[in-house]
């Protein structure tokens, strides 16, 4: 057997390659065990930290409620403006409702990637987060669509929704309910039924991208130059196969477009199947509002186009669809099915 010799002065002994490989493997195993053990210690330390912080915070919030007859409006307002105490690396997310009877709050504490929460109903810390809060160090997502589940048609556009005053002479609009949607729990949708064959039919989501001027200014989505907006929706088409996409256009004011209409990647429809369409677009300089729409390439008389699951986020990521009906971790920021909604990315 060949041997690899390591000099030991005048000694001629050495280690075989096999022996060296065994040593390397053993070192690797010990290193892996050490890393796993270290990670476990870190995780337990984070859990202990957030639990301790939450327990202290719950006591402070209870004292504030007794003193002021209401929970503090914000974390920083607690303890007479001194704020809730937190360990290094711990951040809070706080939701309060002082108009309810009894008054309620929910508090999520996160340290690195560990999140625990408690509330006025249960002051024992639990793993996870309050509805509407981010979890595990990942910020919550806000869907800007005001009626994401397509429960109604908007005749006066008020931000991303679904509205029905664009192609009325070429077809009819209706609402669907109690049907199998593309996401569990999503059972509502809007439907376009073609009465005159053509192309470019679909749903406007916010303003009219094809008018001569931004005449639907009041209903267009407010945007900030430099932001990235991701718009996505589910559609289902019957009849002939075609292409589908989301289009967008930005405006400076009610009379001036900032740019021409742009479209996301085209997706081929499959009869009777839900598909996802999306568009990731950067807001150009000078833009204040955005118009958007879902459009298809062609349809025949009697074809239907269904739409639901609308997401509009200030992000370059396309998130899985969720709303307060499909997920208990999401909340409405106003009137249900008529306001923005917020929750953890799913």
C-alpha positions as CSV (number, residue, x, y, z in Angstrom):
1,X,0.0,0.0,0.0
2,X,1.3,3.5,-0.9
3,X,1.8,5.7,2.0
4,X,1.9,9.5,2.4
5,X,4.8,10.4,4.7
6,X,4.9,13.4,6.9
7,X,8.4,14.4,8.0
8,X,9.2,13.6,11.6
9,X,12.9,14.3,11.6
10,X,14.6,11.0,10.9
11,X,11.5,9.0,11.5
12,X,10.1,7.2,8.5
13,X,6.5,6.6,9.8
14,X,3.5,8.3,8.3
15,X,-0.3,8.3,7.8
16,X,-2.1,6.6,4.9
17,X,-4.4,8.6,2.7
18,X,-7.3,6.6,4.1
19,X,-6.4,7.5,7.7
20,X,-6.2,11.2,6.7
21,X,-9.6,11.0,5.0
22,X,-11.1,9.4,8.2
23,X,-9.7,12.3,10.2
24,X,-11.2,14.9,7.8
25,X,-14.6,13.2,7.9
26,X,-14.6,13.1,11.7
27,X,-13.6,16.8,11.9
28,X,-16.5,17.5,9.5
29,X,-19.0,15.6,11.6
30,X,-17.9,17.3,14.8
31,X,-18.1,20.7,13.0
32,X,-21.7,20.0,11.8
33,X,-22.7,18.9,15.3
34,X,-21.2,22.1,16.8
35,X,-23.1,24.3,14.3
36,X,-26.4,22.5,15.0
37,X,-25.8,22.8,18.7
38,X,-24.9,26.5,18.4
39,X,-28.0,27.2,16.2
40,X,-30.2,25.4,18.8
41,X,-28.7,27.5,21.6
42,X,-29.2,30.7,19.6
43,X,-32.8,29.7,18.9
44,X,-33.6,29.0,22.5
45,X,-31.9,32.3,23.5
46,X,-34.1,34.2,21.0
47,X,-37.3,32.5,22.3
48,X,-36.4,33.3,25.9
49,X,-35.7,36.9,25.0
50,X,-39.0,37.6,23.1
51,X,-41.0,35.7,25.8
52,X,-39.5,37.8,28.5
53,X,-40.0,41.0,26.5
54,X,-43.6,40.2,25.8
55,X,-44.4,39.4,29.5
56,X,-42.9,42.7,30.6
57,X,-44.8,44.6,27.8
58,X,-48.1,42.9,28.8
59,X,-47.7,44.1,32.4
60,X,-46.9,47.7,31.2
61,X,-49.9,47.8,28.8
62,X,-52.2,46.5,31.6
63,X,-50.9,49.3,33.9
64,X,-51.4,51.9,31.1
65,X,-54.9,50.7,30.5
66,X,-55.8,51.1,34.2
67,X,-54.2,54.5,34.5
68,X,-55.5,56.0,31.3
69,X,-58.6,53.9,30.8
70,X,-57.2,53.0,27.4
71,X,-54.3,51.1,25.9
72,X,-51.6,53.4,24.4
73,X,-52.1,54.3,20.8
74,X,-48.5,53.2,19.9
75,X,-45.6,51.3,21.3
76,X,-43.7,54.5,21.9
77,X,-46.6,56.1,23.7
78,X,-46.6,53.4,26.4
79,X,-45.3,54.0,29.9
80,X,-46.0,57.7,29.8
81,X,-44.1,58.1,26.6
82,X,-41.0,56.0,27.6
83,X,-42.2,53.2,25.4
84,X,-42.2,49.5,25.9
85,X,-38.9,48.0,27.1
86,X,-37.2,45.7,24.6
87,X,-34.0,43.7,24.6
88,X,-31.3,44.4,22.1
89,X,-32.5,43.1,18.7
90,X,-36.2,42.8,19.7
91,X,-38.8,44.8,17.6
92,X,-42.5,45.1,18.3
93,X,-45.6,45.3,16.1
94,X,-48.7,46.5,17.8
95,X,-52.4,46.6,17.0
96,X,-54.9,48.3,19.3
97,X,-58.6,48.9,19.4
98,X,-59.8,51.2,22.2
99,X,-63.3,51.6,20.7
100,X,-64.1,48.0,21.2
101,X,-65.8,46.8,24.4
102,X,-63.7,45.5,26.0
103,X,-60.7,47.3,24.6
104,X,-58.2,45.0,22.9
105,X,-54.6,44.9,21.7
106,X,-52.3,42.4,20.1
107,X,-48.5,42.6,20.3
108,X,-45.9,40.7,18.3
109,X,-42.2,40.6,19.3
110,X,-39.5,39.5,16.9
111,X,-35.8,38.8,17.7
112,X,-33.8,38.0,14.5
113,X,-36.1,35.3,13.0
114,X,-38.1,34.3,16.1
115,X,-41.5,35.8,16.6
116,X,-43.9,35.3,19.5
117,X,-47.1,37.2,20.3
118,X,-49.7,37.8,23.0
119,X,-52.9,39.8,23.3
120,X,-55.4,41.3,25.7
121,X,-57.3,38.0,25.5
122,X,-54.3,35.8,26.2
123,X,-51.2,37.2,27.9
124,X,-49.2,33.9,27.5
125,X,-46.7,34.3,24.7
126,X,-47.3,32.0,21.7
127,X,-45.1,31.3,18.7
128,X,-46.1,33.2,15.6
129,X,-47.6,36.7,15.2
130,X,-50.8,38.7,15.4
131,X,-53.1,38.9,12.4
132,X,-51.7,41.6,10.0
133,X,-48.2,41.5,11.4
134,X,-45.0,40.2,9.8
135,X,-43.4,37.0,11.2
136,X,-39.9,35.7,11.5
137,X,-38.2,39.0,10.6
138,X,-40.1,39.2,7.3
139,X,-42.2,42.4,7.0
140,X,-46.0,42.2,6.5
141,X,-47.3,42.7,2.9
142,X,-50.0,45.3,2.1
143,X,-52.3,44.6,-0.8
144,X,-53.4,47.9,-2.3
145,X,-56.3,46.4,-4.1
146,X,-59.6,47.6,-2.5
147,X,-61.7,44.6,-3.6
148,X,-59.1,41.8,-4.2
149,X,-61.6,38.9,-4.1
150,X,-63.8,40.6,-6.8
151,X,-67.0,40.8,-4.8
152,X,-68.5,43.6,-6.8
153,X,-68.0,45.9,-9.8
154,X,-66.8,49.5,-9.1
155,X,-68.5,52.0,-11.2
156,X,-66.4,54.9,-9.8
157,X,-62.8,53.7,-9.8
158,X,-61.2,54.1,-6.4
159,X,-57.8,52.5,-6.7
160,X,-57.3,48.9,-7.9
161,X,-60.6,47.0,-8.1
162,X,-62.8,45.7,-10.9
163,X,-65.0,48.0,-12.9
164,X,-67.5,47.6,-15.6
165,X,-67.8,50.8,-17.8
166,X,-65.3,50.0,-20.5
167,X,-66.7,47.4,-22.9
168,X,-70.4,47.5,-22.1
169,X,-71.3,47.6,-25.8
170,X,-69.4,44.4,-26.6
171,X,-70.5,42.2,-23.7
172,X,-72.0,41.9,-20.3
173,X,-70.6,41.8,-16.8
174,X,-71.8,39.6,-13.9
175,X,-70.6,38.4,-10.5
176,X,-69.8,34.8,-9.5
177,X,-70.1,33.4,-6.0
178,X,-69.8,30.0,-4.3
179,X,-67.6,28.7,-7.1
180,X,-64.2,26.9,-7.0
181,X,-61.5,29.6,-7.1
182,X,-57.8,29.5,-7.8
183,X,-57.0,29.7,-4.1
184,X,-58.6,27.8,-1.2
185,X,-61.4,30.0,0.3
186,X,-61.5,32.4,-2.7
187,X,-65.0,31.8,-4.0
188,X,-66.0,35.1,-5.7
189,X,-65.1,36.4,-9.1
190,X,-66.2,38.9,-11.8
191,X,-67.2,37.6,-15.3
192,X,-67.2,39.2,-18.7
193,X,-69.4,37.5,-21.3
194,X,-68.7,38.4,-25.0
195,X,-71.6,39.4,-27.2
196,X,-69.5,40.9,-30.0
197,X,-66.3,39.1,-31.0
198,X,-63.1,41.1,-30.9
199,X,-59.9,41.6,-29.1
200,X,-58.6,43.6,-26.1
201,X,-61.5,42.9,-23.8
202,X,-61.0,42.3,-20.1
203,X,-61.2,44.2,-16.8
204,X,-60.0,47.6,-15.9
205,X,-58.4,47.6,-12.4
206,X,-57.6,51.3,-11.9
207,X,-58.3,54.0,-14.3
208,X,-58.6,53.7,-18.1
209,X,-55.2,53.1,-19.7
210,X,-56.5,53.7,-23.3
211,X,-58.2,57.0,-23.0
212,X,-56.9,60.1,-24.7
213,X,-56.3,61.8,-21.4
214,X,-56.2,60.4,-17.8
215,X,-59.9,61.2,-17.4
216,X,-60.3,58.6,-14.6
217,X,-57.7,60.4,-12.5
218,X,-59.7,60.3,-9.3
219,X,-59.8,56.5,-9.4
220,X,-56.3,55.8,-10.5
221,X,-53.8,54.3,-8.0
222,X,-51.5,56.8,-6.2
223,X,-47.8,56.0,-6.8
224,X,-44.4,57.5,-6.0
225,X,-41.7,57.9,-8.7
226,X,-38.9,55.3,-8.2
227,X,-41.2,52.7,-6.5
228,X,-41.6,49.3,-8.0
229,X,-45.2,48.1,-8.3
230,X,-46.2,44.4,-8.8
231,X,-49.8,43.7,-10.1
232,X,-51.1,40.2,-10.3
233,X,-54.5,38.5,-10.8
234,X,-56.1,35.2,-11.7
235,X,-58.2,34.8,-14.8
236,X,-60.1,31.9,-16.3
237,X,-61.3,32.0,-19.9
238,X,-63.7,29.7,-21.8
239,X,-63.8,29.1,-25.5
240,X,-60.9,29.8,-27.9
241,X,-57.3,30.0,-26.5
242,X,-55.7,33.4,-26.6
243,X,-53.0,35.4,-24.8
244,X,-53.6,37.5,-21.7
245,X,-51.6,40.1,-19.9
246,X,-51.7,43.1,-17.5
247,X,-51.2,46.6,-18.9
248,X,-50.3,49.8,-17.0
249,X,-49.8,53.4,-17.7
250,X,-48.8,56.3,-15.6
251,X,-50.0,59.9,-15.4
252,X,-48.7,63.2,-14.2
253,X,-52.1,64.8,-13.7
254,X,-55.7,64.5,-15.0
255,X,-54.7,65.7,-18.5
256,X,-51.2,64.4,-19.0
257,X,-49.8,60.8,-19.4
258,X,-46.3,60.3,-18.2
259,X,-45.6,57.4,-20.6
260,X,-47.3,55.2,-23.1
261,X,-49.1,52.0,-22.3
262,X,-46.8,49.1,-21.3
263,X,-47.7,45.4,-20.8
264,X,-46.4,42.5,-18.8
265,X,-45.4,39.2,-20.3
266,X,-48.2,37.5,-22.2
267,X,-49.6,34.2,-20.9
268,X,-51.5,31.6,-22.9
269,X,-55.0,30.8,-21.6
270,X,-56.2,27.3,-21.2
271,X,-60.0,26.8,-21.6
272,X,-61.6,26.5,-18.2
273,X,-58.4,26.8,-16.1
274,X,-57.3,29.5,-13.8
275,X,-54.0,31.1,-14.7
276,X,-52.0,33.9,-13.2
277,X,-51.0,37.1,-15.0
278,X,-48.7,39.7,-13.6
279,X,-46.7,42.9,-14.3
280,X,-43.7,44.3,-12.4
281,X,-43.2,47.9,-13.4
282,X,-41.1,50.8,-12.1
283,X,-42.9,54.1,-11.6
284,X,-41.3,56.7,-13.9
285,X,-40.2,60.2,-12.9
286,X,-43.1,62.7,-12.7
287,X,-45.8,60.1,-12.2
288,X,-48.4,60.5,-9.6
289,X,-51.1,58.0,-10.5
290,X,-51.2,54.6,-12.3
291,X,-53.9,53.0,-14.4
292,X,-54.0,49.2,-15.0
293,X,-56.1,46.5,-16.7
294,X,-56.3,42.8,-17.5
295,X,-56.7,42.2,-21.2
296,X,-57.0,39.2,-23.5
297,X,-56.0,38.9,-27.2
298,X,-59.2,37.6,-28.7
299,X,-62.6,36.2,-27.9
300,X,-65.7,34.8,-29.7
301,X,-69.3,35.4,-29.0
302,X,-70.3,33.5,-25.9
303,X,-66.8,33.3,-24.4
304,X,-66.5,34.2,-20.8
305,X,-63.6,35.7,-18.9
306,X,-63.5,35.4,-15.1
307,X,-61.2,37.4,-12.8
308,X,-60.3,37.4,-9.1
309,X,-57.4,37.3,-6.7
310,X,-56.0,40.8,-7.4
311,X,-52.8,41.8,-5.7
312,X,-51.1,45.2,-6.0
313,X,-48.0,45.7,-3.9
314,X,-45.2,48.2,-3.6
315,X,-42.6,45.5,-4.2
316,X,-40.6,43.7,-6.9
317,X,-41.9,40.3,-5.6
318,X,-45.0,38.6,-6.7
319,X,-46.6,37.2,-3.5
320,X,-49.1,34.3,-3.2
321,X,-52.6,35.7,-3.0
322,X,-54.2,36.1,0.5
323,X,-57.0,38.2,2.0
324,X,-58.7,38.2,5.4
325,X,-61.2,35.6,4.1
326,X,-58.7,33.1,2.8
327,X,-56.2,33.6,5.7
328,X,-56.8,34.3,9.4
329,X,-53.4,36.0,9.5
330,X,-54.6,38.9,7.2
331,X,-56.7,41.9,8.3
332,X,-58.6,44.6,6.5
333,X,-57.3,48.1,7.0
334,X,-60.8,49.5,6.7
335,X,-64.2,48.3,5.4
336,X,-64.0,44.5,4.4
337,X,-63.8,44.1,0.6
338,X,-63.5,47.8,0.2
339,X,-60.1,48.7,1.6
340,X,-56.4,47.6,1.5
341,X,-55.4,44.5,3.5
342,X,-52.3,43.5,5.3
343,X,-50.7,40.2,6.4
344,X,-47.6,38.0,6.3
345,X,-46.3,36.8,3.0
346,X,-47.6,33.3,2.3
